[in-house]
Amino acid sequence: MNNIIVLPLILPIMVGVLLVFLRPYIRLQRIISLLTMIGVACISVYILNRIQTEGIMRLDFGGWKPPFGILFVADSFSALLVLTASVVTAICLIYAFSSIGERHERMFFYPFILFLVAGVNGSFLTGDLFNLFVCFEVMLLASYVLVTLGGEKAQLRESIKYVVINILSSWFFLVALAYLYGTVGTLNMAHISERVAEAGQGPLLTTVSILFLIVFSLKAGLLLFFWLPGSYSAPPTVIAALFGALLTKVGIYALFRTFTLIFYHEPSITHNLIGIMAGITLIVGCMGAVAYKDVRQIASYNVVIAVGFMLIGLAVGTQTSLEGSIYYIIHDMIAKAMLFLLVGTMIVLTGVTKFDQMSGLIRNYPLFSWMFFVVTCSLAGIPPLSGFVGKVLVGQGAIENGSYVLVALAFISSVVVLYSLLRIFLNSIFGETIISPEDELPLKKGLLIPIVLLGIGTISLGLEAEVLSSYVSDAANTLFNPSIYIDAVLSGNK
């Protein structure tokens, strides 16, 4: 029965290949791709509930027992992220039906979205580092196509930087894997953890851990994020929303997994370094969020701020802070997708990209305008919306650990997020409308409904946080106590 945990990877790949041969049938592609993501979400719910009753699930490919074979592992942390990614992708697909255009849809848009999701889900579920690299590459190859889809000048310019940076980080990833394998003789994550604990994390392994930190930081946008704002603001709106919601979270997941399971023996070096990088990321992200008037750039720098905030929970390293980061990752996947869809729609409706050139949208599009207020409050962590719980728990864990500087930076970043988005809200939403009745574009239901669904998601996640509490607590407990993961993977009873 554990075979089901491979479906979030295999199903999107198989359907994506099928859709390649259905290129002329746009409507059929839409239906199949949406049903696929709904199906993956349902499978994720089943996996998540089985984990609560039976414990961590493991699938050994080819019958080879760990640590000798390839395996997938589903714990509460990975299953929560697979579920959230699938739901967000399904909602973004609904938006794409009314926005991406037939020209882009005939460029294999839906197959590459499914390949992207397959890489993301595979990264969350794999149990060994080499297959993490493989799933990273599946995700990145799909993103290379999507970031250039349409061939606009700005896309091609930003895609060069995006591709070069990711190729460089992939090369560093292979180098880090080679050194790690040469040192411990295995790439199974649970087995590596066991070997490192037995031998001790000496200077060589600590150096290797820093190399992994650089690799995953490039993927996540932690400190080394100079590629991110341009790459996330150039593609079509729905692609930017998926990038903002999913791609950085894979790097963040890899950081959490490796530095709680494998390289946790020298926190005075590795975790302090993560804390410093997170703090600098918060500071520079805040500077970028207030420096620009382009709504896409502001949204992109808010992604950077969120990355810094999530990694504070890992740097602090308490069970409370880890729980807060998990809550915040789930929240951010929903809220960032919503933010990018909102700013992209604003540009479509007004024809401009800077908030000081927009005005009075609430008079033309009231529900849409209030959705922007909802996402502003959510990202700022205002109760009872979804960002509040994660921010409180991360702050509580940091205070318990005595990390007062990080607490201060996290609080300041929340104020900056609120300020940066309120600037857009007050300038663009209120005031006299700049859209005359004859120039007013109708807001398609296909654009508004996905935004409202994400808005309902962020409200529900805040009001009903206790529904997720047992899953998140279990995920944080597994991260905080690596022996749980190790025993589930290396035991012979599954």
C-alpha positions in Angstrom: 0.0 0.0 0.0 3.0 2.3 0.4 3.2 2.5 -3.4 0.7 5.4 -3.2 3.4 7.8 -2.1 5.1 7.8 -5.5 1.9 9.0 -7.2 2.4 12.7 -6.6 5.6 12.4 -8.7 4.5 9.8 -11.3 1.0 11.0 -12.0 2.0 14.5 -13.2 4.8 13.1 -15.3 2.6 10.5 -17.0 -0.2 13.0 -17.6 2.3 15.6 -18.8 3.7 13.2 -21.4 0.1 12.4 -22.5 -0.7 16.1 -22.9 2.3 16.6 -25.2 0.4 14.5 -27.7 -2.9 16.4 -27.1 -1.4 19.8 -28.2 -4.3 20.8 -30.5 -7.0 20.0 -27.9 -6.7 23.0 -25.5 -10.0 22.4 -23.7 -9.1 18.8 -23.1 -5.7 19.7 -21.8 -7.3 22.1 -19.3 -9.7 19.6 -18.0 -7.1 16.8 -17.7 -4.4 19.0 -16.0 -6.9 20.4 -13.4 -8.3 16.9 -12.6 -4.7 15.6 -12.2 -3.9 18.3 -9.6 -7.1 17.7 -7.8 -6.3 14.0 -7.8 -2.8 14.6 -6.4 -4.3 16.8 -3.7 -6.7 14.0 -2.7 -3.9 11.5 -2.7 -1.9 13.8 -0.4 -4.7 14.1 2.1 -4.9 10.3 2.2 -1.1 10.0 2.7 -1.2 12.7 5.4 -3.9 10.9 7.4 -2.2 7.5 7.1 1.0 9.0 8.5 -1.0 10.1 11.6 -2.3 6.6 12.2 0.6 4.4 11.0 3.6 6.6 11.2 6.1 7.6 8.5 5.6 5.8 5.2 8.4 4.4 3.1 8.6 3.0 -0.4 11.6 0.9 -1.5 12.0 0.8 -5.3 12.9 -2.6 -6.8 12.6 -4.3 -3.4 16.1 -3.0 -2.3 16.1 -2.2 1.4 17.7 0.9 2.7 20.4 2.1 2.5 21.1 0.2 -0.8 18.2 1.2 -3.0 16.2 4.2 -4.1 13.4 5.1 -1.8 10.6 7.7 -1.2 9.7 8.7 2.3 6.6 10.6 3.4 6.4 12.2 6.8 4.0 14.9 7.9 6.3 17.7 6.8 6.7 16.5 3.2 3.1 15.4 2.9 1.8 18.9 4.0 4.0 20.6 1.4 2.9 18.2 -1.4 -0.8 18.9 -0.4 -0.3 22.6 -0.4 1.6 22.7 -3.6 -1.1 20.6 -5.4 -3.9 22.8 -4.1 -2.2 26.0 -5.1 -1.3 24.7 -8.5 -4.9 23.6 -9.2 -6.1 27.1 -8.3 -3.5 28.7 -10.5 -4.5 26.5 -13.4 -8.1 27.9 -13.1 -6.6 31.4 -13.4 -4.5 30.3 -16.4 -7.6 29.1 -18.3 -8.7 32.8 -18.6 -5.3 34.5 -18.7 -2.5 32.6 -20.3 -3.9 32.7 -23.9 -4.2 30.0 -26.5 -0.8 31.0 -28.0 1.0 30.0 -24.8 -1.2 27.0 -24.3 -0.1 25.6 -27.6 3.5 26.0 -26.5 3.1 22.9 -24.1 2.2 25.1 -21.1 0.2 22.5 -19.3 2.7 19.6 -19.7 5.5 21.8 -18.4 3.4 22.9 -15.4 2.8 19.2 -14.6 6.5 18.5 -15.0 7.3 21.4 -12.7 4.9 20.0 -10.0 6.4 16.5 -10.4 9.9 17.9 -9.7 8.6 19.8 -6.7 6.7 16.9 -5.2 9.6 14.5 -5.9 11.9 16.8 -4.0 9.6 16.8 -1.0 9.3 13.0 -1.0 12.7 11.6 -1.9 14.7 9.8 0.8 18.2 10.2 -0.7 20.2 13.2 -1.8 21.0 12.1 -5.3 17.4 11.8 -6.2 16.8 15.2 -4.5 19.3 16.5 -7.2 17.4 14.6 -9.9 14.1 16.0 -8.8 15.6 19.5 -8.6 16.7 19.2 -12.2 13.3 18.0 -13.4 11.8 21.1 -11.7 14.4 23.4 -13.0 14.2 22.1 -16.6 10.5 22.8 -16.6 11.0 26.2 -15.1 13.6 27.1 -17.8 10.8 26.6 -20.4 8.2 28.4 -18.4 10.3 31.4 -17.6 10.9 32.0 -21.4 7.3 31.0 -22.5 6.2 33.6 -25.0 9.7 34.8 -25.8 9.4 38.4 -24.7 12.6 40.5 -24.5 12.4 40.9 -20.7 11.8 37.2 -20.2 14.8 36.2 -22.3 17.0 38.7 -20.5 16.1 37.5 -17.1 16.1 33.8 -18.1 19.8 34.0 -19.0 20.6 35.0 -15.4 18.2 32.5 -14.0 19.5 29.6 -16.0 23.2 30.4 -15.4 22.7 30.7 -11.6 20.8 27.4 -11.4 23.3 25.6 -13.6 26.1 26.9 -11.3 24.2 25.8 -8.2 23.6 22.4 -9.7 27.3 22.0 -10.3 28.0 22.9 -6.7 25.3 20.4 -5.7 27.2 17.6 -7.5 30.5 18.6 -5.9 28.9 18.5 -2.5 27.4 15.1 -3.2 30.7 13.7 -4.3 32.5 15.0 -1.2 29.7 13.7 1.1 29.6 10.3 -0.5 33.4 10.0 -0.4 33.3 10.8 3.3 30.4 8.7 4.6 29.9 6.2 1.7 26.1 6.6 1.3 23.6 9.1 -0.1 20.5 7.8 1.8 19.6 10.7 4.1 18.7 8.6 7.1 21.9 6.5 6.7 24.0 9.6 6.3 22.6 11.0 9.5 23.5 7.8 11.3 27.0 7.7 9.8 27.6 11.4 10.7 26.4 10.8 14.3 28.7 7.8 14.6 31.8 9.5 13.2 31.1 13.0 14.5 30.7 16.2 12.4 34.4 17.1 12.0 35.9 20.0 10.1 35.5 18.1 6.7 31.8 17.4 7.2 31.2 20.9 8.5 32.8 22.3 5.3 30.6 20.0 3.2 27.6 21.2 5.1 28.4 24.8 4.3 28.7 23.8 0.6 25.2 22.3 0.8 24.1 25.5 2.6 25.4 27.6 -0.4 23.6 25.3 -2.9 20.3 25.3 -1.2 20.5 29.0 -0.4 20.8 29.7 -4.1 17.8 27.6 -4.8 15.8 29.2 -1.9 16.8 32.8 -2.4 18.5 33.0 1.0 21.0 35.8 0.9 22.0 34.8 -2.7 18.8 36.1 -4.2 20.0 38.6 -6.8 18.5 36.5 -9.6 15.0 36.3 -8.0 13.2 39.6 -8.4 13.8 39.8 -12.2 13.1 36.1 -12.8 9.8 36.2 -10.9 8.5 39.5 -12.4 9.2 38.7 -16.1 7.0 35.7 -16.9 3.2 35.7 -17.4 1.3 36.3 -14.2 0.2 32.7 -13.5 3.8 31.4 -14.0 5.2 34.1 -11.7 2.6 33.1 -9.1 3.6 29.4 -9.2 7.3 30.4 -9.0 6.7 32.6 -6.0 4.6 30.0 -4.3 6.6 26.8 -5.0 10.2 27.2 -6.2 11.8 28.8 -3.2 10.0 26.4 -1.0 11.9 23.5 -2.4 15.2 25.0 -1.4 13.8 25.9 2.0 12.6 22.3 2.4 16.0 21.0 1.5 17.6 23.3 4.1 15.2 22.2 6.8 15.7 18.5 5.9 19.5 18.5 5.7 20.1 20.8 8.7 17.8 19.0 11.1 18.5 15.4 9.9 22.1 15.4 8.9 24.1 18.5 9.8 22.7 19.4 13.2 25.8 18.5 15.3 27.6 21.9 15.1 24.8 24.4 15.4 27.3 27.0 16.6 28.7 27.1 13.1 26.0 26.0 10.7 22.8 27.3 12.4 24.5 30.6 13.4 25.5 31.0 9.8 21.9 30.3 8.7 20.7 32.9 11.2 23.2 35.6 9.9 22.1 34.9 6.3 18.4 35.0 7.3 19.0 38.3 9.0 20.8 39.9 6.1 18.1 38.5 3.7 15.4 40.2 5.8 17.2 43.5 5.7 18.0 43.6 2.0 14.5 42.2 1.1 12.9 45.0 3.2 15.0 47.6 1.4 13.9 46.3 -2.0 10.3 46.1 -1.0 10.2 49.9 -0.2 12.6 51.0 -2.9 10.4 50.1 -5.9 7.1 51.4 -7.3 6.7 48.5 -9.7 4.1 46.2 -8.1 5.8 43.0 -9.6 9.1 44.0 -8.0 7.5 44.7 -4.7 5.8 41.2 -4.8 9.2 39.6 -5.7 11.0 41.3 -2.8 8.2 40.1 -0.5 9.2 36.6 -1.5 12.8 37.4 -0.3 11.5 38.7 3.0 9.5 35.5 3.6 12.5 33.3 2.8 14.5 35.1 5.5 11.7 34.8 8.0 11.2 31.1 7.5 14.9 30.4 7.9 14.9 32.1 11.3 12.9 29.2 12.6 15.6 26.8 11.4 18.4 29.0 12.7 16.8 29.1 16.2 16.2 25.3 16.0 13.7 24.8 18.8 10.6 22.7 18.3 8.4 25.7 18.7 10.3 27.7 16.0 10.3 24.8 13.6 6.5 24.4 14.1 6.1 28.2 13.4 8.2 27.9 10.2 6.1 25.0 8.9 2.9 26.9 9.5 4.5 29.9 7.8 5.7 27.9 4.7 2.1 26.6 4.2 0.7 30.1 4.6 3.2 31.6 2.3 2.6 29.2 -0.5 -1.1 30.3 -0.5 -0.6 34.0 0.1 2.3 34.5 -2.4 0.3 32.9 -5.1 -2.6 35.2 -4.3 -0.3 38.3 -4.2 1.2 37.5 -7.6 -2.2 36.9 -9.2 -3.5 40.1 -7.7 -0.6 42.3 -8.9 -0.6 40.7 -12.3 -4.4 41.3 -12.7 -3.9 44.9 -11.6 -1.5 45.4 -14.5 -3.9 43.8 -16.9 -6.8 46.0 -15.8 -4.8 49.3 -15.7 -2.1 48.8 -18.4 0.6 50.1 -16.1 3.0 48.5 -13.6 3.7 51.2 -11.0 1.3 51.7 -8.2 1.5 55.5 -8.3 0.0 55.4 -11.8 -3.0 53.4 -10.7 -6.0 54.8 -8.7 -9.5 54.1 -7.6 -9.7 50.4 -8.5 -12.2 49.8 -5.6 -14.8 51.8 -7.6 -14.5 49.5 -10.6 -13.6 46.2 -8.9 -14.7 46.2 -5.2 -14.3 42.5 -4.4 -11.0 42.3 -6.2 -9.8 45.3 -4.2 -10.7 43.9 -0.8 -8.9 40.7 -1.7 -5.7 42.8 -1.9 -6.4 44.1 1.6 -6.9 40.5 2.8 -3.5 39.3 1.4 -1.8 42.5 2.8 -3.0 41.7 6.3 -2.2 38.0 5.9 1.4 38.6 4.8 1.9 41.1 7.6 0.8 38.6 10.1 -2.3 40.4 11.4 -4.7 38.1 13.3 -6.7 36.1 12.6 -5.3 35.5 9.1 -2.9 32.7 8.3 0.4 34.5 8.7 -0.2 35.3 12.4 0.2 31.8 13.8 3.6 31.1 12.1 5.0 34.5 13.1 4.0 34.1 16.7 5.5 30.6 17.0 8.7 31.6 15.3 9.0 34.7 17.5 8.2 32.6 20.6 10.9 30.1 19.8 13.5 32.8 19.1 12.8 34.5 22.4 13.0 31.2 24.3 16.4 30.6 22.6 17.6 34.2 23.4 17.8 35.2 19.7 16.6 38.7 20.3 18.3 40.2 17.2 16.4 37.8 15.0 13.2 38.5 16.8 13.7 42.2 16.2 14.5 41.8 12.5 11.4 39.5 12.1 9.2 42.1 13.7 10.6 44.9 11.7 10.2 42.9 8.5 6.5 42.4 9.3 6.1 46.1 9.6 7.9 46.7 6.3 5.7 44.1 4.5 2.6 45.9 5.8 4.0 49.2 4.7 5.1 48.0 1.2 1.7 46.5 0.4 -0.3 49.2 2.0 1.4 51.7 -0.3 0.0 49.7 -3.2 -3.4 49.4 -1.6 -3.8 53.1 -0.6 -2.4 54.4 -3.9 -4.1 52.0 -6.3 -7.3 51.0 -4.7 -8.6 54.3 -3.2 -8.9 57.7 -4.7 -10.5 58.8 -8.0 -10.6 56.1 -10.6 -8.4 56.6 -13.6 -10.5 54.1 -15.7 -13.2 55.8 -17.6 -16.5 53.8 -18.2 -15.7 53.3 -21.9 -12.2 52.0 -21.0 -13.2 49.7 -18.1 -12.3 46.1 -18.8 -14.6 43.5 -17.4 -12.9 41.4 -14.7 -13.4 37.8 -15.9 -14.8 35.4 -13.3 -11.9 33.0 -14.3 -9.5 35.6 -12.9 -11.4 36.6 -9.8 -12.5 33.2 -8.6 -9.0 31.8 -8.1 -8.0 34.9 -6.1 -11.1 34.6 -4.0 -10.4 30.8 -3.4 -6.8 31.7 -2.2 -8.3 34.4 -0.1 -10.7 32.0 1.5 -7.7 29.7 2.0 -5.6 32.2 3.9 -8.6 33.2 6.1 -9.5 29.6 6.8 -5.9 28.7 7.6 -5.9 31.4 10.2 -9.3 30.9 11.7 -9.0 27.1 11.7 -5.3 26.7 12.6 -6.2 24.0 15.1 -7.3 21.7 12.2 -3.6 21.6 11.1 -2.1 21.7 14.5 -1.7 18.0 15.0 -0.1 17.6 11.5 2.2 20.5 12.0 3.2 19.4 15.5 4.0 15.9 14.2 6.1 17.4 11.4 8.0 19.7 13.8 8.5 16.8 16.2 10.0 14.7 13.4 12.4 17.5 12.4 13.4 18.1 16.0 14.0 14.4 16.8 15.8 13.0 13.7 15.8 9.5 15.3 12.1 9.2 14.4 12.9 9.6 10.7 16.0 7.4 10.9 14.1 4.6 12.6 11.2 4.7 10.1 13.6 4.5 7.1 16.2 2.1 8.3 13.9 -0.3 10.3 13.1 -3.6 8.5 9.5 -3.8 9.5 8.0 -1.9 6.5 
